[in-house]
Each structure stands twice: as C-alpha cells, then as structure tokens.
Amino acid sequence: MSKEKVVIITGAGRGIGAATAKLFANNNYAVCINYKSDEKSASELAKLITCEGGRCITVQADVSCENDVERLFSTVDKTFGAVTVLVNNAGILKKQSKLVDMTAERINSMLSNNVTSYFLCCREAVKRMSTERGGLGGVIVNVSSGAARSGSPNEYIDYAASKGAIDTLTKGLSLEVAAEGIRVNCVRPGLIYTDMHADGGEPERIERLKSIIPLQRGGQPEEVAEAIYWLASDKSSFSTGNYLDLAGGL
C-alpha cells in the first residue's frame, strides 16, 4: 500500500456511507465523499471531518455514468494520489411494489444505479490498485444487502436482485484480482436505521419488522461502518471473496 491511505466512498453523504467516512477519517485516511445530488449533506459531513482534523474532499458524481466515474477517480488522483480503498455504497430504493406492477424504466434504473455503478467504480479502482498495472495493491468493499438472501418479496425484489448481482460481482472479481494484490469483500446489512426506508415509502419499516430480528432491534450505520473498516484493514488480510452479514441474526 502507498504511504498515503486514500478511500473513496460512494454515496457517502448520509447513512452507512457517512458513518464510514467518519470512521476512515478518524483512522488517518484521506477521504473522498462522493455524492450524487445531496450537496448539503456531503458538505456538512466534510466540514465535520475537517474540523476534527481529518482530510477530505467532496466530489459530485453520478456513479452509474461512466464519464462521472472517470472524473471522480481522476479528481482523487490529483488531490490525494491513487485510491487504496474503495467502498462501493451508492444505491437507490424505489417505492414498495410487487413485480407485477414494476415498469421497465424502474427496473433499468435500479440496475443502473445499484449494479452498473459498482462495476464502473471497481474497474477504475483495479486500474490503479493492480500490481500488474504498476499499482501497490488495495481493497474493495462492496455494500450489498440482506435482501440478496431474502429476495424481499412483495416489497423490493428489484432491489434484492440488484444486490444479488453485487454478491456475484464480489466473488468473481475477488478471484480475478487476488494475484494482483487486491482483496474484494462484501458486507450485507439487514434492517439498518437509515433514511433509505423513507425512499421506499415506509420510514418506520424497521419498527414494524424488528420483532422478527433475533437481536430484537435494528442496526446502526456505525455498526456497519465498523465491519467495512475491518474488511479494509490489515486485520482481515487473509479475507477475500467473502460476505459479512450484519442482520442481527436474520
């Protein structure tokens, strides 16, 4: 790894992404906070990190768009140097719906935002990390979801399918780049207290469902951030192609 520890976190303006940005900054990483449209949240987070002595930048980019992804990574190259850790976290959730009522527009939007974005960011990270390309190695952590295992019937099977694709990407890419000094792992959060549930039309969804969680509560973004950081750290140096479930026992 290079002397400068540099992390790019996509969708880092709120929730799990924001908690992860704070944790990496507190551990001496130069942090790139990527956001798509919520400039206010990203700027407030950057101000907080900077006030606590951390180094960070915010970069607006729609990571489902190839040109935006290339600009995102180039900006980090110029500001901090090559990325050493990529946390793929950006994603969307649509209103709860059964498949029979889903349009092609909704499905394609889900796959573009939740799958294409991860592929593009992984591609740019590998270009910079791969020892075969002159890099010094690195780590990619993909944020999937417990929905990839449950399927989220009657609510979000399009979202669940997009996260299933991320599980497959994690396994395939981990094998593809293991000999190039790059580790690729995945976290699969369950019911976590974030604003994403409001995007799905049910802000209090966790309160409705927490009784089915063996631990009898929803998770906090900071708990997921700790798992992401562990996978990115040398403490997990023999882990690649693995999935860490954070779902309270579900």
Summary of the structure (lengths in Angstrom):
residues: 250
radius of gyration: 17.2
end to end distance: 35.7
largest distance: 52.2
contacts: 875
relative contact order: 0.15
helix: 50%
strand: 16%
